[in-house]
Amino acid sequence: MNTVTRPRILVVGAGFAGVECVRRLERKLSPDEADVTLVTPFAYQLYLPLLPQVASGVLTPQSIAVSLRRSKKYRTRIIPGGAIGVDLKSKVCVIRTITDEIVNEPYDYIVLAPGSITRTFDIPGLTDHAFGMKTLAEAAYIRDHVISQLDLADASQDPVERASRLQFVVVGGGYAGTETAACLQRLTHAAVKRYPRLDPSLIKWHLIDIAPKLMPELGDKLGSSAQEILRRRGIEISLGTSIAKAGPEEVTFTDGRVIPTRTLIWTAGVVASPLIATLGAETVKGRLAVAPEMNLPGDDGVFALGDSAAVPDLAKGDGAMCPPTAQHALRQGRHVADNVIASLRGQVMKPYVHKDLGLVVDLGGTDAVSKPLGIELRGLPAQAVARGYHWSALRTNVAKTRVMTNWLLNAVAGDDFVRTGFQARKAARLKDFEYTDAYLTPEQVRAQVEGSGRPD
Ligand SMILES: Cc1cc2nc3c(=O)[nH]c(=O)nc-3n(C[C@H](O)[C@H](O)[C@H](O)COP(=O)(O)OP(=O)(O)OC[C@H]3O[C@@H](n4cnc5c(N)ncnc54)[C@H](O)[C@@H]3O)c2cc1C
């Protein structure tokens, strides 16, 4: 019998941060130095920045779902499920597996990288009627939904129903919302040619944001260029505006306008995964407060990073924290692995420092704006930089090949606007896709760890 016990490293979440961390641990640690376990509900790493292109059908869902088991060298044990609570005192992570079993997983080191969920507000009807753009299922669902609106409007004899099915509202003028509105508008613009009975002028896309500018991080000039491109394409942009009320067949804006629509896409920011609240530790705007080394001060062996952690942005200074971007998450993933290893070997951990490389915004076709290293680009050069950046950031050659092939195929053959119907008649609220009601309270976590009851 093998009586040697190795330190157990548990990584939660297989996104940009979690996967980079695991791969580096596998490379740098010998198998007998530590056991590495990854808990993730899905068998892939999702390349989120390309999600709007899945919704618009430029890419297939598989092409941005990067396999976690591509290489025989991968030796991490993968638990298929989601962490629903962490008890820091007894060093146990409570997991709900994909078959709904509750498992207590002990660890010596835990790396928390569960990312974020869609941020919502207390707006009547919002959580029941809005779709998010955070998961592969949501992107595929929205694509089907948008195409079904064209199908239903085409079949309808009722002009009021037709008009409401052909209006679409996207809330959130950050890069996620702007790209989503831009890509989906291209989808309906191209698809309507296959519906000779539909009047294209009835199709209306609204992009709204409570802020006075779209994507303020782009700066004034580039931000205005993005707005100009969208307005030229017929997208109605309303700034300083939000939603007052959402219903199944209409949305009321805060400026009093009532828009008949069956499509409300909500991309107004993100908040840390609800897993973070189960720790009962200090947070900054919901993200776990960590040191620049990404460890939890005062708690040995606890690390957090990516969208779920408030990692100090030392390159910016002034008490800033790193923005929730893939750019930071994947670099933090590599860095945290080095710090876990340093901690394991009794060496000194290093603080995370990364100077932002800029932003790329793909508005579909040849429309784009980018600001790599502070250089402002528009049109084709911006598009080349945006696609080149995402393409090179895809982790495997197979994913790179799939994405490139899809881009080429789409450029040559276009889209067939096929509605798959896979998720038709399924509940489609935010919580149904993001499982936000799966988490335990800190008290339930304690009870589960002490064995005094199975949480409901
Ligand atoms: C539409 C869109 C466009 C974007 N575009 C850009 C862009 O152009 N550039 C950029 O830098 N950033 C972009 N971002 C932001 C970027 O994707 C995130 O900042 C990045 O994904 C954060 O990485 P992460 O590892 O922290 O979280 P994620 O990549 O979200 O990974 C979290 C992982 O944890 C899993 N998980 C969640 N809960 C649990 C749990 N309880 N237990 C176990 N696993 C769990 C999730 O399934 C997921 O696999 C975009 C985001 C969106 C939504």
The ligand as a Tripos MOL2 file, in Angstrom:
@<TRIPOS>MOLECULE
LIG
   53    58     1     0     0
SMALL
NO_CHARGES

@<TRIPOS>ATOM
      1 C1        -18.9080   38.2480  -24.2740 C.3       1 LIG1
      2 C2        -17.5910   38.5100  -23.5890 C.ar      1 LIG1
      3 C3        -16.5460   39.0900  -24.2980 C.ar      1 LIG1
      4 C4        -15.3120   39.3130  -23.6680 C.ar      1 LIG1
      5 N1        -14.2900   39.8630  -24.3870 N.ar      1 LIG1
      6 C5        -13.0780   40.0330  -23.8020 C.ar      1 LIG1
      7 C6        -11.9820   40.5460  -24.5400 C.ar      1 LIG1
      8 O1        -12.1040   40.8860  -25.7140 O.2       1 LIG1
      9 N2        -10.7740   40.6740  -23.9100 N.ar      1 LIG1
     10 C7        -10.6060   40.3020  -22.5920 C.ar      1 LIG1
     11 O2         -9.4840   40.4090  -22.0720 O.2       1 LIG1
     12 N3        -11.6270   39.8220  -21.8710 N.ar      1 LIG1
     13 C8        -12.8600   39.6760  -22.4330 C.ar      1 LIG1
     14 N4        -13.9050   39.1910  -21.7000 N.ar      1 LIG1
     15 C9        -13.7200   38.9420  -20.2650 C.3       1 LIG1
     16 C10       -13.0140   37.6120  -20.0300 C.3       1 LIG1
     17 O3        -13.6240   36.5970  -20.7700 O.3       1 LIG1
     18 C11       -13.0000   37.2910  -18.5390 C.3       1 LIG1
     19 O4        -12.4070   38.3580  -17.8470 O.3       1 LIG1
     20 C12       -12.2030   36.0120  -18.3040 C.3       1 LIG1
     21 O5        -12.8820   34.9310  -18.8710 O.3       1 LIG1
     22 C13       -11.9910   35.7700  -16.8030 C.3       1 LIG1
     23 O6        -11.2800   34.5960  -16.6370 O.3       1 LIG1
     24 P1        -11.5620   33.6670  -15.3630 P.3       1 LIG1
     25 O7        -10.6690   32.4950  -15.4980 O.co2     1 LIG1
     26 O8        -11.5100   34.4610  -14.1220 O.co2     1 LIG1
     27 O9        -13.0720   33.2290  -15.5250 O.3       1 LIG1
     28 P2        -13.7330   32.3510  -16.6900 P.3       1 LIG1
     29 O10       -12.9210   32.3610  -17.9090 O.co2     1 LIG1
     30 O11       -15.1420   32.7970  -16.7620 O.co2     1 LIG1
     31 O12       -13.6700   30.8990  -16.0950 O.3       1 LIG1
     32 C14       -14.3390   30.5110  -14.9510 C.3       1 LIG1
     33 C15       -14.5380   29.0150  -15.0250 C.3       1 LIG1
     34 O13       -15.0010   28.5410  -13.7820 O.3       1 LIG1
     35 C16       -16.1140   27.6790  -13.9910 C.3       1 LIG1
     36 N5        -16.9300   27.7880  -12.7840 N.ar      1 LIG1
     37 C17       -17.8160   28.7370  -12.4690 C.ar      1 LIG1
     38 N6        -18.3310   28.4920  -11.2510 N.ar      1 LIG1
     39 C18       -17.7270   27.3740  -10.8180 C.ar      1 LIG1
     40 C19       -17.8430   26.6250   -9.6310 C.ar      1 LIG1
     41 N7        -18.6760   26.9720   -8.6640 N.pl3     1 LIG1
     42 N8        -17.0850   25.5020   -9.4840 N.ar      1 LIG1
     43 C20       -16.2310   25.1450  -10.4810 C.ar      1 LIG1
     44 N9        -16.0900   25.8130  -11.6330 N.ar      1 LIG1
     45 C21       -16.8250   26.9250  -11.7780 C.ar      1 LIG1
     46 C22       -16.7840   28.2200  -15.2370 C.3       1 LIG1
     47 O14       -17.5530   27.2080  -15.8480 O.3       1 LIG1
     48 C23       -15.5650   28.6010  -16.0660 C.3       1 LIG1
     49 O15       -15.0920   27.5010  -16.7600 O.3       1 LIG1
     50 C24       -15.1470   38.9570  -22.3060 C.ar      1 LIG1
     51 C25       -16.1960   38.3720  -21.6110 C.ar      1 LIG1
     52 C26       -17.4200   38.1520  -22.2350 C.ar      1 LIG1
     53 C27       -18.5510   37.5120  -21.4590 C.3       1 LIG1
@<TRIPOS>BOND
     1     1     2 1
     2     2     3 ar
     3     2    52 ar
     4     3     4 ar
     5     4     5 ar
     6     4    50 ar
     7     5     6 ar
     8     6     7 ar
     9     6    13 1
    10     7     8 2
    11     7     9 ar
    12     9    10 ar
    13    10    11 2
    14    10    12 ar
    15    12    13 ar
    16    13    14 ar
    17    14    15 1
    18    14    50 ar
    19    15    16 1
    20    16    17 1
    21    16    18 1
    22    18    19 1
    23    18    20 1
    24    20    21 1
    25    20    22 1
    26    22    23 1
    27    23    24 1
    28    24    25 2
    29    24    26 1
    30    24    27 1
    31    27    28 1
    32    28    29 2
    33    28    30 1
    34    28    31 1
    35    31    32 1
    36    32    33 1
    37    33    34 1
    38    33    48 1
    39    34    35 1
    40    35    36 1
    41    35    46 1
    42    36    37 ar
    43    36    45 ar
    44    37    38 ar
    45    38    39 ar
    46    39    40 ar
    47    39    45 ar
    48    40    41 1
    49    40    42 ar
    50    42    43 ar
    51    43    44 ar
    52    44    45 ar
    53    46    47 1
    54    46    48 1
    55    48    49 1
    56    50    51 ar
    57    51    52 ar
    58    52    53 1
@<TRIPOS>SUBSTRUCTURE
     1 LIG1         1 GROUP 0 **** ****
